[in-house]
Every structure is written in C-alpha cells, then in structure tokens.
Amino acid sequence: MEGRKLRCTQQVAILIRHLRRKKEYSQEYMAAHLDISQNAYSKLETGKIPMTIDRLCEVARILDIAPSDLLAEINADHHL
C-alpha cells in the first residue's frame, strides 16, 4: 500500500509540473495563487509532501483543468 501511495503522489507531482510548464506558469505564480511559499509549492510539485484533495482542486482551477480530468490523467498512468 505504501508503494502505491508513493506512486500516486509522484504521479500527481509529475502531472502538475507538466501542466504548469505547458501553461508557462512559474512556481512563484502558482504559489502566489495558492497563498503559499514557493518552497512549499516546490515540495508539492516534487512529491515531497502529499497534496490534499482540496489543494489538488485549487491547483486544477489555476491550471484551468477540471479536477476529474486531472485525476483521469493520473488514473490512465500516462508517462510524461
């Protein structure tokens, strides 16, 4: 179970980073819109700290993607 949790956390982090870069948003931009520090955002994006469902929804909103679409991407196990 622990390995699956890590994989899911890493998949979320990789996808969020990919989508952010595609939008050409900086980590600072994301952090400001989430009202957190750039360092805290970096830890979310690298999977060092897990992302809550609420935070995932906030990130999806900033990236202009439906949370369900974001989760579907993760569920499809895409390799970005």
C-alpha positions in Angstrom: 0.0 0.0 0.0 2.8 2.4 0.9 4.4 1.9 -2.6 1.1 2.7 -4.3 0.7 5.8 -2.2 4.1 7.0 -3.2 3.4 6.2 -6.9 0.2 8.2 -6.7 1.9 11.1 -5.0 4.7 11.1 -7.6 2.2 10.8 -10.5 0.3 13.8 -9.2 3.5 15.8 -8.8 4.7 14.9 -12.3 1.4 15.8 -14.0 1.1 19.1 -12.1 4.6 20.1 -13.1 3.9 19.1 -16.7 0.7 21.1 -16.9 2.3 24.1 -15.2 5.2 24.2 -17.6 2.8 23.8 -20.5 1.0 26.9 -19.4 4.3 28.6 -18.9 3.5 29.4 -15.2 6.3 29.7 -12.7 6.3 28.0 -9.3 6.2 31.5 -7.9 3.0 32.2 -9.8 1.4 29.0 -8.6 2.5 29.6 -5.0 1.1 33.2 -5.1 -2.3 31.9 -6.3 -2.3 29.2 -3.7 -1.2 31.6 -0.9 1.8 29.5 0.0 5.5 30.0 -0.3 7.4 29.0 -3.4 9.3 26.5 -1.3 6.1 24.9 -0.1 4.8 24.7 -3.7 8.1 23.1 -4.8 7.6 20.4 -2.2 4.1 19.7 -3.5 5.3 19.6 -7.1 8.2 17.2 -6.3 6.0 14.9 -4.3 7.9 15.6 -1.0 4.6 16.4 0.6 1.3 14.8 -0.5 -1.3 17.0 -2.0 -4.7 17.1 -0.3 -7.9 16.9 -2.4 -8.7 20.5 -1.6 -5.2 21.6 -2.7 -5.5 19.4 -5.8 -8.8 21.2 -6.7 -7.2 24.6 -6.2 -4.2 23.6 -8.4 -6.6 22.3 -11.1 -8.6 25.6 -11.1 -5.4 27.6 -11.6 -4.3 25.3 -14.4 -7.8 25.6 -15.9 -8.5 21.9 -15.9 -11.3 20.0 -14.2 -10.2 18.1 -11.2 -11.9 15.0 -12.6 -9.8 15.4 -15.8 -6.7 15.7 -13.8 -7.4 12.6 -11.9 -8.3 10.7 -15.1 -4.9 11.6 -16.5 -3.3 10.1 -13.4 -5.5 7.1 -13.5 -4.5 6.5 -17.1 -1.0 6.2 -15.8 0.5 8.4 -18.5 4.2 8.8 -18.5 5.0 12.4 -19.0 
